[in-house]
């Protein structure tokens, strides 16, 4: 299909209006990044330090290239300040505020990117935004999002392993993300979930779909391939590791996994997907990067035009609104109380605990931990973790926080029937153990992580007590398991008054 003949346009951005708008945009972008420097620095740190998101380092220059590719055509469109994208900035600020209140860094970082997108659209106008639509959309891939799909991908990978093991007639039993074969016990860990490949493949797939396809149906099919193929390939890789261990031993399997996983896997998946899709590309390599006629029509539709200084001031004011609200709502943080544990009747604190050591993870929290034993020989491990205020990296619930330390030897295997206002879990590691958790958010006791998020959000948006605490009681199955935990909690009595006493709430 022949492409439309392009109008002759300038090859450099020579208009005085362009220079003024670009200068204003550069200053505003710098101001927004300075206001939200913590989130910008955290995002860049994740790109640099996390193998799952290191592809984001490449997305930055890709966006620059996409913009540079459009510059000759964009020079034909006059930039004009446009008030409508201020709503996008407001949504981004609201998202940042909710993320700050709930301690969700993903929401804060997404809000930051949205505010930057809105600043571009506001200062450059409707026509230029139409020409920059894909680069602006592609900037969303700068947000390190994907940790939330890791548990689901672990489960899918484990089930795919079982399918492949059945095909080669290797006897196997699955328990959550644990697979037992005659060669031993295997765990589909977070690093083996395939999340890093899927997230990177999605970013690559969107870019290729834009550059290689014009038909939206073909784009949708291609994106489905970019999701399905990496998941299947990662399941095959994990199966290969178990299969090698079955016939060559665990040491050979570890070497096989490192070679396949680190050197060849992602390259092979990319090559396979591109090879499958190459013949279906329907966009010419020399096609214009965007429809200039459509962009000019969009520019003509823009009725409201603001003076550039007023638009810049509005962008800055909206960007400042969310952090100012957050500071006003949180108020004064409660100072650290003199917290302590309660010893129920019939229990004695001991310094010689039996069984495999266990401890939860709550970075930035303070509070005691102790071991208790009763006359029947049952033993429980008790932890009280206190935050004067939750924040980034200091939260009751979230990735890496809770009964399971991701850097430790224990793994979650199942939820168990829970007591009132609590949560019960079964862990597996050096042995099996039960953990019952209670969360106190400003005086509201719950065992629901979702309720913790909601209560934290309410207090950080509208004010109220900011403190939060986690109270965990755990027992190894060899030391009484769930029965020991229940006996200890029965000795404490109702959990709300017990927590108030331990936290010295007045």
Secondary structure, 3 states (H helix, E strand, C coil): CCCCCCCCCCCCCCCHHHHHHHHHHHHHHHHHHHHCHHHHHHHHHHHHHCCCCCCHHHHHHHHHHHHHHHHHHHCCCCCCECCCCHHHHHHHHHHHHHHHHHCCHHHHHHHHHHHHHHHHHHHHCHHHHHHCHHHHHHHHHHCCCCHHHHHHHHHHHHHHHHHHHHHCCCCEEEECCEEEECCEEEECCHHHCCHHHHHHHHHHHHHHHHHHCCCHHHHHHHHHHHHHHHHHHHHHHHHHHHHHHHHHCHHHHHHHHHHHHHHHHHHHHHHHHHHHHHHHCCCCCCCCCCCHHHHHHHHHHCCCCECHHHHHHHHHHHHHHHHHHHHHHHCCCCCCCCCCCCCCCCEEEECCCCCCCCCCECCCCECCEEEEEECCCCEEEEEEEEECCCECCECCCECCEECCCCCCCCEEEEEECCCCCCEEEEEECCCEEEEEEEEEECCEEECCHHHHHHHHHHHHHHCCCCCEEEEEEEEEHHHCHHHHHHHHHHHHCCHHHHHHHHCCCC
